[in-house]
Amino acid sequence: MAAEFLRVEKLTKRFGNNTVVHGVDFAFAKGEFISLLGPSGCGKTTILRMIAGFETPTSGSIEVEGQDITHLKPNQRQLGMVFQAYALFPNLNVGDNIGFGLKIAGMGREERRARTDEMLRLIGLPGFEKRFPYEMSGGQQQRVALARAIAPRPRMLLLDEPLSALDAKIRVSLREEIRAIQLDLGITTVFVTHDQEEALSISDRIVVMNAGHIEQLGAPHEVYNKPATRFVATFVGTLNTIEASVASAANHQVTIDGQTVALPSLPSGAVDGSAISLTLRPEVLSVGNRPGNDIVLAGTVADVTFLGSVIRLRVALGQNTLSLDTFNDQRTAPPTRGEPVTISLASKDLLILGE
């Protein structure tokens, strides 16, 4: 891994008797795009605000490029911040909004104008410098807020759920633009979101937060395919849970709704007759007996949801009902409710998770 750029050690934040961040640790390299992902109230925005200097840690430290910034004022940290609510000055036009930080820093008028024009080209809004925020769409306003944050050339960019107020299609487009700009500038970025798809699609690494603790830190494919805890597995993506019983611990066999199947392994302590929970992602299930799949189960289609390119089936096995994703095929009609169906999977794709 490259040299550390951002380091957070034992960072804790308490409000009265309520601890919202519990001694978190992480470190990232220069140029990484990091997402803090988790449900509302998990502490992700509080961490971002402590990095920005808007909240003071109860204990712990924050370093950027080897400099301890834990107790510096926000304007002493050389960081750019983009807020959820844009926070543009309504009485200033776009050009003056983007150039505000440059003016405060003492940059001359001509240099400020040149930098503002450069930022407008970067965000795809050349010629918009005379417009006012109320004359622009939400997506355009957020682009301006991004340009204002990066105009002073900060050493790190902080984004606090910047897309949450936008509709779904604009969110997808703008997150791709943010990632492209971040890669172009090579700026280290910390992005706060509760949207798993956003985090998975644009991050180099993801910090999954829950109740003020870090549940897992890893690349998107690691977090999704190899969740460290049950919380990560259920929060990041859709997860099926299968309730089974151990038929033969010696032979690694379990019974799923009367159907006995063999697994590569069982948890330590499993004994014949004991209950066991297995989990798997919808996409690892197949309709029919697909080659390479060593577990075949019989069930009935309980529900069919058309999602465009993907069709999600819910298949009832008995006590267990599993979600299954299959690609839409224009030449073949999907199964219908009540139709008997065979599904299959590879036993290696089953996850046995702890807490």
N, C-alpha and C positions, 0 to 999 in steps of 0.2 A: 504493500500500500504506500502511496505517496505520503510526503510529510504532512503532519497534522496541520490543519488550518483553523478549525473550530474545535475547542475542547470544553466539555461541560463535566464537572466533577461534583458528585454528591450534592447536586442542586436540590434544595428543599424550599418550599414556600408554604407558610401557614398564615391563615387569616383567622385571628383569634385562636380558638381551640380546634379549628378545622384545618387539617393538613391536606393541601390539594396537589402538591408535588412531593414525592417521597424519595429524596436522595438519588436522583437519576444521574447516570453517567453515559456519555457518548463522545465520540470524536470523529471528525470527518476531514477529508482532504480538500485542498483548493479545487474549485471548479465542480464539486459534486452538487447534484440536485437532491435534496433531502426532504422527505415528507414526514411530518408528524401527523399520524393518522389515529383516529379514535372517536368514540361517541362524545356527545356533549357532556361537559363536566369532567373529562378525563385528565385535564391539566395541560393539554397541548398548547392552547393559546396563552396560558400563564407562562409556560416555558418560553414561548416566542417573545412575550412582553418583557421577560427578564433579560433575554438576550438583547432586546432593543433598548432596555434601560427604563421602560415605563413602569416596571415593578422591581422592587428591591428584594433579592433572595433573603430568606430567613437564615440560610446557611449554604455553603458550597461556593463554587467559583466558576467563572466563565472566562475563557481565554480565546483571543482571536490573533492569529499569527504570533503566538507566544506572548502577547500582551494581555495582562489581567485587566479586563474591562468591567469586572463585577460591580464596581461602585462608581464608574464614570457616568456623567450625565449623557442623555441620549445624543446630544449634538457633539459630543466628544468621541463618539464611537466610530464614525465614518461608515454608518450602515444606512441602507435605503429601506424604507418600509412602505408597503402597499396595504391599505386597510380594506376591510370587507365593504364599507360604505363609501368608498372612493375618496371622501374627504377633500374634494376639490373646492377651491375658493369660488363661490358663485359670482362674486363681483369682478373676478379677473377672467380675461379670455384665455384660450388654450395656451397661447404662447407665453403669457405671463404666469400661468399656473406651472408650466414646465420649467420656466426660468426662475421661479421664485427662490429656490434653494441656491441657485447660481448667483442671484443678486445679493442674497444674504451673505454669501461667501466673498463678496466683493469683486466678482468678475465684471469686466467692462461690458458696455452695451453691445458692441459689435461681436465680441467673442461669445457673449451670451446668446445673441441672435443666431450665430452660426451653430452653436451647440443645440439650440432649440430646433432649428431646421433639421439637423442631423437626427435628433430624436423623433421628430415627426416622420421622417423617412423610414426610420427603424420600425416604428409601430404602424406603418402603412397609412398615415394620415397627413401627407404633405398638402399644404394649402389650407389647413384647418386652424392656423394660428390665431385668426381673428374671431373665431366662433366662441360662444360662451357655453359653459356646461349644460345649461337648460336646452340648448339647441342641438344636443347630441344624444344618441342612444346610450343605454347602459353599457353596452360593450365598448363603444367609443370612449365613454368617460373612463372606463377601467383601463383602457390603453393609455389614456392621458395620465392617469395616476401612476401607471407603470413607468412611463417616460419621465415623469417628474422625479420618481424615486431613483432612477438610474442616471439622470442627467449629471449629477455632481460626481459621477464615477465612484460610487461607494465600493468598499472592499467586500461587502456581502449584502445580499438582497433578502428581505424578510417579507413573506406574503401571508396575510391572515385571512384565510378563506375568501380570496378575492373574487371567486366566481359564483358564490352562493346566491347572489341576487339576480342572476341571469337565467334565461330559459335554457333548456337542455341542449338545443342545437348550437347556440352561441357559446355555451360553456365548453363544448367539445372543440369548437374552432379556436376559441381564445386560449384554452390550455395548451393547444398545439403551438400557437404563436408564442406564448410565454416560454415554452420549452425551447423553441427555435431561437428566440432572442437570447435566452440564457446560454445556450450552447455557442452562439455566435460571439457573445461577450466573454464567455468562460468565467462567469461570476458565480461564486458559491451562493447557493440559494437554499433557504429553509422555507418550506411551504406547509401551511397548516390546513388540513381538510378533514372532514368526516366522511368524504366520498371515496370509497375504496377503489372505484374505477379510475378516478382522477389520480390517486396515488400510484396505482399499479401501472398506469399508462405513461407517466412522465418522469418517474423518480429513478435515480440511480440506486438509492437505498431508502428503506422505509423504517420509521420508528413507530411501532404499534403500541399505543398507550391505552391503559385501562386503570381507572381509579387512582391516578397519580403515579402509577408504576409503568415501567417499560416491560411489555410482555415479550416482544421480540424485535430485533434489529437485523435487517438483512435486505438483500436484493429482492425486487418484486417476485421473481420466480421462486426464490427460497421461501418467502413469507407465504405465498399461495400454495406451493406444492409440498412444503415441509413445515407446516405450522408447528411452533414449539409448544403451544398450549391449546386447550379446548377453546378458550376465548378467541384466540387468533383464528383458529379454524372456522369458527362460526361467524366471526365478524367480517373476515376477509373472504368474500365469495359465499356461494350457497353450499351447504353441507348436508348430506344425508346421514342420519344416524340409524343404525340397525341394531335392534335389541335381539340378542341371540343367547343360547345357552351352550355350555361346554358339553359336548357329547363324549369326547375322549381326549383328555388332556395329554395323554401319552402320544397320541397320533395327531394332535393339533386339529381335531375335528370339532366343529360347532354345528348346532342345529338352528336354522333360520326358518321360522314358520313351518316346521315339519320337514324341511329339506336339509339334509346333512352335507356339509362341504368341508374341505380341508384347507387350512391356512398355513402359511410359511412358519408362523410362530404364534404363541399365545403369551399373554402377560405372565410374569412370574407370580406364582401363587394361585394360578387358575387350577381349579379342580373339577372333576366330573360333576355336572349338574349345576355349577355356578353360573350366574348371569354375567354376560359380557356385552359391552357396547362397542360396535364397530362403526367407523365413519368413512365416507367416500364422497368425492365430488360428482356432480351430475354428469359431467362430460366423460367420465371413465366408464360409464355404463353404455352398453350397446343393445339395440333391438336385435333379437336373434342370437344364434350361437356363433359369435365372431371368432375366426381363427386366432389362437393365442390366448383366448380367455378360458381359464380353467374352472370358473364357477358359473353355472347355468341355473337360473331360477325361473319358475313359472308364476305368472301373476295375471292380473286383470287391469286394463286401463281405467283409472279412476277419473282422470281429467286430462284435457289437451289444451295447451295455451300456445297460440300462434304469436311469435315474436319477430316476424319478418324472416330473416335469414336462418333463425333457429326456432325449432318447435320444442317446447318443454312438455314432456309427458309426466304424469304421476301414476305410478304403477303400484297397485295394492297387492302385496304378497300374502296378507293375512293380518297379523298384528302390525306389521311394518308396511309403510307406504313410501316409495322412493321416487325422487325427481330424477328425470333423465333428459338430457339435452341431445337433440339430433338435428342435423342440418336439414333445411327445407329443400325438398326435391320437387320441382315444378311438375315432373312427370308422374309422381306417385302421391296419392292421397295419404295423409297421416292416419294412424289408427284412430278409432272412435271409442267413446266411452263404453265400457262394458265388454270390450273385445278382449278375448284371451290373448296373452302375449308372452313370449319367452324373452328374457333379458340375460345378458352375460357380462362378466367382468373378469379382469385378471386379479388374482388374490393379492398380488404385490401392491395393488393400488389401494387396498384397504388400509386405513389408518387406525391405530389403537392409541388413543390420546389420554394423557393424564389431565390434571386440572389446569 
